[in-house]
């Protein structure tokens, strides 16, 4: 992916990303996963109904 967007390699992209965003790409991904998980609605309890 780094080469596709014009960087020499992954390390070059990671350095640039860290300089601009202030955290590493890995830490950024962790934060995104946490925030997406936090936004998910809680699972609904399923009631089992038996039809007679």
Secondary structure, DSSP 4 states (H G I P E B T S, - for coil): -TGGGT-SSHHHHHHHHHHHHSS-HHHHHHHHHHHHHHHSPPPPPPPP----
